Amino acid sequence: MNQNIQDSFKNLRVLVTGDTGFKGSWLCEWLIGMGVECFGLGLVPNTEPALFKQLGLEKRLYHKNLDIRDSSALKKLVIDVQPDIVFHLAAQPLVRLSYDIPIETYETNVMGTVHLLDSLRFLNKKCATVCITTDKCYENQEWLHSYRENDPMGGYDPYSSSKGACEIAIKSYRRSYFSDPDKSGIAVASVRAGNVIGGGDWAVDRIIPDCVSALKLGNPIPVRNRVATRPWQHVLEPLSGYILLANELWCGLNDQETVLGKFHYSKLCDAFNLGPNLDSNRTVYDLVKEVLNNWEGSWEDRSDPNAPHEASLLNLSIDKAFHMLNWSPRWNFSRTVKETISWYKAAQSKVFDAQNFTQKQIEDYTTLN
């Protein structure tokens, strides 16, 4: 991470919604290491183990158990915290689960985002906000070419369509209330990452946790859809983009020199794809093979013709982030899987120190030339 970003973030008040989740926990760990005064909100972790607990984050940041569907509680917390920067990650994040709980998925993902954005209208100070959605927000036509930020929103399943609706709501709030961040004091951008993997994801119905669970027991990895292609990336890749974008927005709001310098920061109040390089767009089968290169085992086909629909092809164009943010991925596909599996293998030790191991991976990533 650029030293200028480290310096400008130090001592800022940063609010992370969804801090108890996989990506939220990694982000909080990174921010705390940068000297940030970190505040978080989220639900009680619903997995055992949970990365949030493994990292001891409940003792290292100001955390509040809060459901973002509770608009008045969320508004009160935002006003109380007075954040300089907000990272909005809180969501119902699982495609297959969204078929079972569609109403909760829409309430959390769409209205939860609206509640957060609306609370910013009553924040009487400058604040840079980065809203995290997903690559699945696009109306997926199973194209071979990559999706760009101006492609139509959509989504087949409740989860994907809820994220498309999120993006529409974010754009509407930006136009309606925060169109001129120099006047409103609020700068809002959204980011769409690919299929994120990394150590500490213990969720059900995700391929890497499924791999790890099977390999630990000596069982074959169950593979539901081996031909599906996804933009695989390590969790540190999009997080670096979130931090870079938030820094540019914050510095711009405060008339400070930015890292990029060549754009007026208001142009960055927009949507950005933060996916991997093209050679990391691989099938599930490719991912499983790479996992088995790092952890001995086997796999078996568990495809089900009656399973709920999931997209087969999904790629992201990252040209906009490259040209406007000077952001690009650092770890290739093999390194991404290697770092992920090394975390899980290390976690099997009784003396595993999750905080130190995670910080070491962050350091390795940020110091890579």
C-alpha positions as CSV (number, residue, x, y, z in Angstrom):
1,M,0.0,0.0,0.0
2,N,1.3,3.4,-1.0
3,Q,2.8,5.2,2.1
4,N,0.8,8.3,1.3
5,I,-2.4,6.3,1.7
6,Q,-1.1,4.9,5.0
7,D,-0.4,8.4,6.2
8,S,-3.7,9.9,5.1
9,F,-5.8,7.0,6.7
10,K,-4.0,7.1,10.0
11,N,-6.2,8.3,12.9
12,L,-9.3,8.6,10.6
13,R,-12.6,7.4,11.9
14,V,-13.7,4.5,9.6
15,L,-17.0,2.7,9.8
16,V,-17.2,-0.8,8.3
17,T,-20.7,-2.3,7.9
18,G,-20.6,-6.1,7.9
19,D,-17.5,-6.2,9.9
20,T,-18.2,-9.7,11.2
21,G,-18.3,-11.2,7.7
22,F,-15.4,-12.7,5.7
23,K,-14.4,-9.6,3.7
24,G,-15.3,-7.2,6.5
25,S,-13.0,-9.0,8.9
26,W,-10.1,-8.9,6.4
27,L,-10.8,-5.2,5.8
28,C,-10.9,-4.4,9.5
29,E,-7.6,-6.3,10.1
30,W,-6.0,-4.3,7.3
31,L,-7.4,-0.9,8.6
32,I,-6.3,-1.5,12.2
33,G,-2.8,-2.3,11.0
34,M,-2.8,1.1,9.2
35,G,-3.6,2.9,12.5
36,V,-7.2,3.6,11.7
37,E,-9.8,4.2,14.5
38,C,-12.1,1.4,13.3
39,F,-15.8,1.1,14.1
40,G,-17.9,-1.8,12.9
41,L,-21.4,-3.1,12.8
42,G,-22.8,-6.4,11.9
43,L,-24.7,-9.5,12.9
44,V,-23.3,-12.1,15.3
45,P,-21.1,-14.5,13.1
46,N,-23.1,-17.5,12.0
47,T,-20.2,-19.9,11.3
48,E,-17.9,-21.8,13.7
49,P,-15.1,-21.0,13.4
50,A,-15.6,-17.3,12.4
51,L,-12.8,-15.2,11.1
52,F,-14.0,-12.2,13.1
53,K,-13.4,-14.2,16.3
54,Q,-10.2,-15.8,15.1
55,L,-8.7,-12.4,14.6
56,G,-10.0,-11.2,18.0
57,L,-11.6,-8.2,16.3
58,E,-14.3,-7.8,18.9
59,K,-11.5,-6.5,21.3
60,R,-9.7,-4.5,18.7
61,L,-12.4,-2.2,17.2
62,Y,-15.6,-0.5,18.3
63,H,-18.1,-3.1,17.3
64,K,-21.9,-3.1,17.7
65,N,-24.3,-5.9,16.9
66,L,-26.8,-4.3,14.5
67,D,-29.0,-5.3,11.7
68,I,-29.0,-2.8,8.8
69,R,-32.7,-3.5,8.3
70,D,-33.2,-1.4,11.5
71,S,-33.1,2.0,9.9
72,S,-33.4,4.1,13.1
73,A,-30.7,2.2,14.9
74,L,-28.4,2.4,11.9
75,K,-29.0,6.2,11.5
76,K,-28.2,6.7,15.2
77,L,-25.0,4.7,15.0
78,V,-23.8,6.7,11.9
79,I,-24.5,10.0,13.6
80,D,-22.8,8.8,16.8
81,V,-19.7,7.5,15.1
82,Q,-19.3,10.6,12.9
83,P,-17.2,8.6,10.3
84,D,-14.7,10.1,7.9
85,I,-15.0,7.0,5.7
86,V,-17.6,4.3,5.4
87,F,-17.2,0.9,3.8
88,H,-20.6,-0.7,3.3
89,L,-20.2,-4.4,3.1
90,A,-23.2,-5.7,5.1
91,A,-25.3,-8.0,3.0
92,Q,-26.9,-11.4,2.7
93,P,-24.1,-12.7,0.4
94,L,-25.1,-16.2,-0.8
95,V,-26.8,-17.0,-4.1
96,R,-28.3,-20.4,-3.1
97,L,-29.5,-19.1,0.3
98,S,-31.3,-16.3,-1.5
99,Y,-33.7,-18.8,-3.1
100,D,-34.7,-19.9,0.4
101,I,-34.9,-16.4,2.0
102,P,-35.7,-14.0,-0.8
103,I,-37.5,-11.4,1.3
104,E,-34.7,-11.2,3.8
105,T,-32.2,-11.0,1.0
106,Y,-34.0,-8.0,-0.6
107,E,-34.6,-6.4,2.8
108,T,-31.0,-6.7,3.8
109,N,-29.3,-6.0,0.5
110,V,-31.5,-3.3,-1.0
111,M,-33.2,-1.6,1.9
112,G,-30.2,-2.0,4.1
113,T,-28.2,-0.1,1.5
114,V,-30.9,2.5,1.3
115,H,-30.9,2.9,5.1
116,L,-27.1,3.5,5.1
117,L,-27.3,6.0,2.2
118,D,-30.2,7.8,3.8
119,S,-28.3,8.1,7.1
120,L,-25.6,10.0,5.3
121,R,-28.0,12.8,4.5
122,F,-28.1,13.7,8.2
123,L,-24.4,13.5,8.7
124,N,-23.2,17.1,9.1
125,K,-19.6,16.5,8.1
126,K,-17.5,15.3,5.2
127,C,-17.6,11.6,4.5
128,A,-16.3,9.3,1.8
129,T,-18.4,6.2,1.2
130,V,-17.6,3.1,-0.8
131,C,-20.5,0.7,-1.3
132,I,-19.6,-2.9,-2.1
133,T,-21.9,-4.9,-4.3
134,T,-20.9,-7.7,-6.6
135,D,-20.1,-8.8,-10.2
136,K,-23.4,-10.6,-10.2
137,C,-25.3,-7.3,-10.3
138,Y,-25.2,-7.4,-14.1
139,E,-28.0,-8.8,-16.3
140,N,-26.0,-11.9,-17.2
141,Q,-26.3,-12.9,-20.9
142,E,-23.7,-15.6,-20.6
143,W,-21.5,-13.6,-22.9
144,L,-17.9,-14.5,-23.6
145,H,-16.9,-10.8,-23.4
146,S,-16.4,-9.1,-20.0
147,Y,-19.0,-6.9,-18.4
148,R,-18.4,-3.1,-18.2
149,E,-19.7,-0.7,-15.6
150,N,-22.3,0.7,-18.0
151,D,-23.8,-2.6,-18.9
152,P,-27.4,-3.2,-17.7
153,M,-28.1,-4.2,-14.1
154,G,-30.2,-7.3,-13.6
155,G,-29.8,-10.8,-12.0
156,Y,-31.6,-14.1,-12.4
157,D,-31.7,-15.2,-8.7
158,P,-32.9,-13.1,-5.7
159,Y,-29.3,-12.4,-4.5
160,S,-28.0,-11.2,-7.9
161,S,-31.1,-9.1,-8.7
162,S,-30.9,-7.5,-5.2
163,K,-27.4,-6.4,-5.9
164,G,-28.5,-5.0,-9.3
165,A,-31.2,-3.1,-7.4
166,C,-28.5,-1.9,-4.9
167,E,-26.5,-0.3,-7.7
168,I,-29.6,1.5,-9.0
169,A,-30.4,2.8,-5.5
170,I,-26.8,3.9,-5.0
171,K,-26.8,5.8,-8.3
172,S,-30.2,7.4,-7.5
173,Y,-29.0,8.6,-4.1
174,R,-25.8,9.9,-5.6
175,R,-27.8,11.9,-8.2
176,S,-30.5,13.0,-5.9
177,Y,-28.6,14.1,-2.8
178,F,-24.8,13.9,-3.3
179,S,-24.4,15.0,-6.9
180,D,-22.0,17.8,-5.9
181,P,-19.8,16.4,-3.1
182,D,-18.1,19.7,-2.7
183,K,-21.5,21.1,-1.5
184,S,-23.0,18.0,0.2
185,G,-19.7,16.9,1.8
186,I,-20.6,13.3,0.9
187,A,-18.8,11.4,-1.8
188,V,-20.3,8.0,-2.8
189,A,-18.9,5.3,-5.1
190,S,-19.7,1.6,-5.6
191,V,-17.5,-1.3,-6.4
192,R,-18.1,-4.7,-8.0
193,A,-15.6,-7.5,-7.2
194,G,-15.3,-10.9,-8.6
195,N,-15.5,-14.3,-6.8
196,V,-13.4,-13.5,-3.8
197,I,-11.4,-16.3,-2.0
198,G,-8.9,-16.2,0.9
199,G,-8.3,-17.7,4.3
200,G,-11.0,-17.5,6.9
201,D,-14.1,-17.9,4.7
202,W,-16.1,-20.5,6.6
203,A,-19.5,-20.0,4.8
204,V,-21.6,-22.8,3.5
205,D,-22.2,-23.2,-0.3
206,R,-18.9,-21.7,-1.3
207,I,-16.3,-23.7,-3.2
208,I,-13.2,-23.0,-1.1
209,P,-14.8,-23.7,2.3
210,D,-16.3,-26.8,0.7
211,C,-12.8,-27.9,-0.5
212,V,-11.3,-27.3,2.9
213,S,-14.0,-29.1,4.8
214,A,-13.7,-32.1,2.6
215,L,-9.9,-32.2,2.6
216,K,-9.6,-31.9,6.4
217,L,-11.7,-35.1,6.7
218,G,-9.9,-36.9,3.9
219,N,-13.1,-36.9,1.7
220,P,-13.4,-36.0,-2.0
221,I,-14.2,-32.4,-2.7
222,P,-17.9,-32.2,-3.8
223,V,-18.1,-30.2,-7.0
224,R,-21.6,-28.9,-8.1
225,N,-20.8,-27.1,-11.3
226,R,-17.3,-27.8,-12.6
227,V,-17.8,-26.0,-16.0
228,A,-18.9,-22.7,-14.5
229,T,-16.4,-19.9,-15.2
230,R,-15.7,-17.2,-12.5
231,P,-13.3,-14.3,-12.0
232,W,-11.4,-15.7,-9.1
233,Q,-9.4,-13.3,-6.9
234,H,-7.8,-13.1,-3.5
235,V,-9.7,-11.0,-1.0
236,L,-6.8,-8.6,-0.7
237,E,-7.2,-7.6,-4.4
238,P,-10.6,-5.8,-4.1
239,L,-9.9,-4.6,-0.6
240,S,-6.8,-2.7,-1.9
241,G,-9.1,-1.1,-4.5
242,Y,-11.7,-0.1,-1.8
243,I,-9.0,1.5,0.3
244,L,-7.5,3.3,-2.7
245,L,-10.8,4.6,-3.9
246,A,-11.9,5.8,-0.4
247,N,-8.6,7.6,0.0
248,E,-9.0,9.5,-3.3
249,L,-12.5,10.5,-2.3
250,W,-11.5,11.6,1.2
251,C,-8.5,13.6,0.1
252,G,-10.6,15.2,-2.6
253,L,-13.3,16.2,-0.2
254,N,-10.7,17.8,2.0
255,D,-8.6,19.5,-0.7
256,Q,-5.7,17.3,0.0
257,E,-3.2,16.0,-2.5
258,T,-4.4,12.6,-3.8
259,V,-2.3,9.7,-5.0
260,L,-3.7,9.9,-8.5
261,G,-3.9,13.6,-8.9
262,K,-5.1,13.6,-12.5
263,F,-8.8,13.5,-12.0
264,H,-11.1,15.7,-10.1
265,Y,-12.3,13.4,-7.4
266,S,-16.0,13.9,-8.2
267,K,-15.4,11.8,-11.3
268,L,-14.6,8.9,-9.0
269,C,-18.1,9.1,-7.5
270,D,-19.2,6.3,-9.8
271,A,-19.2,2.5,-10.2
272,F,-16.0,0.4,-10.6
273,N,-15.3,-3.2,-11.4
274,L,-12.4,-4.6,-9.4
275,G,-11.9,-8.1,-10.9
276,P,-8.9,-10.2,-11.6
277,N,-6.8,-10.3,-14.8
278,L,-8.3,-12.3,-17.7
279,D,-6.1,-15.4,-17.0
280,S,-7.8,-15.8,-13.6
281,N,-11.2,-16.3,-15.3
282,R,-11.2,-20.0,-14.7
283,T,-13.7,-22.9,-14.4
284,V,-14.6,-24.3,-11.0
285,Y,-12.7,-27.5,-12.2
286,D,-9.6,-25.4,-12.8
287,L,-9.9,-24.0,-9.3
288,V,-10.3,-27.4,-7.7
289,K,-7.3,-28.8,-9.6
290,E,-5.2,-25.8,-8.3
291,V,-6.4,-26.4,-4.8
292,L,-5.3,-30.1,-5.1
293,N,-1.9,-28.9,-6.2
294,N,-1.5,-27.3,-2.8
295,W,-3.4,-29.9,-0.6
296,E,-3.4,-33.6,-1.5
297,G,-6.8,-35.0,-2.1
298,S,-9.5,-35.8,-4.7
299,W,-12.8,-34.5,-6.0
300,E,-16.1,-35.9,-7.2
301,D,-18.8,-34.6,-9.4
302,R,-21.9,-33.7,-7.5
303,S,-23.8,-31.9,-10.3
304,D,-27.5,-31.8,-9.9
305,P,-29.7,-31.0,-12.9
306,N,-32.5,-29.8,-10.5
307,A,-30.2,-27.4,-8.6
308,P,-31.2,-23.7,-8.5
309,H,-29.9,-21.7,-11.4
310,E,-26.4,-20.2,-11.2
311,A,-24.6,-18.3,-14.0
312,S,-22.2,-20.3,-16.1
313,L,-20.1,-17.5,-17.6
314,L,-19.1,-14.3,-15.8
315,N,-16.2,-12.0,-16.5
316,L,-15.4,-8.4,-15.5
317,S,-13.7,-5.7,-17.4
318,I,-11.3,-3.7,-15.2
319,D,-10.2,-1.1,-17.7
320,K,-11.9,1.7,-15.9
321,A,-10.3,0.9,-12.6
322,F,-6.9,0.6,-14.3
323,H,-7.1,4.0,-16.1
324,M,-8.9,6.0,-13.5
325,L,-7.6,4.5,-10.2
326,N,-4.3,3.1,-11.5
327,W,-5.5,-0.1,-9.8
328,S,-4.7,-3.6,-11.1
329,P,-4.4,-7.1,-9.5
330,R,-1.1,-8.2,-8.1
331,W,-1.5,-11.9,-7.5
332,N,-2.1,-14.4,-10.4
333,F,-4.4,-17.4,-10.2
334,S,-1.8,-19.8,-8.8
335,R,-0.6,-17.3,-6.2
336,T,-4.1,-16.6,-5.2
337,V,-5.0,-20.2,-4.6
338,K,-1.6,-20.9,-2.9
339,E,-2.0,-18.1,-0.4
340,T,-5.6,-19.1,0.3
341,I,-4.8,-22.8,1.0
342,S,-1.7,-21.9,3.0
343,W,-3.9,-20.0,5.4
344,Y,-6.3,-22.9,5.9
345,K,-3.5,-25.4,6.3
346,A,-1.8,-23.2,8.9
347,A,-5.1,-22.8,10.7
348,Q,-5.1,-26.5,11.5
349,S,-2.3,-26.0,14.0
350,K,-3.3,-25.7,17.7
351,V,-0.9,-22.7,18.0
352,F,-2.2,-20.9,14.9
353,D,-2.1,-17.1,15.3
354,A,-4.7,-15.9,12.9
355,Q,-3.9,-12.2,13.4
356,N,-0.2,-12.6,12.8
357,F,-0.7,-14.9,9.8
358,T,-3.3,-12.6,8.2
359,Q,-1.1,-9.5,8.8
360,K,1.8,-11.3,7.2
361,Q,-0.2,-12.0,4.1
362,I,-1.3,-8.3,4.0
363,E,2.3,-7.3,4.3
364,D,3.4,-9.7,1.5
365,Y,0.7,-8.3,-0.7
366,T,1.3,-4.6,-0.1
367,T,5.1,-4.9,-0.5
368,L,5.0,-6.8,-3.8
369,N,6.6,-4.7,-6.5
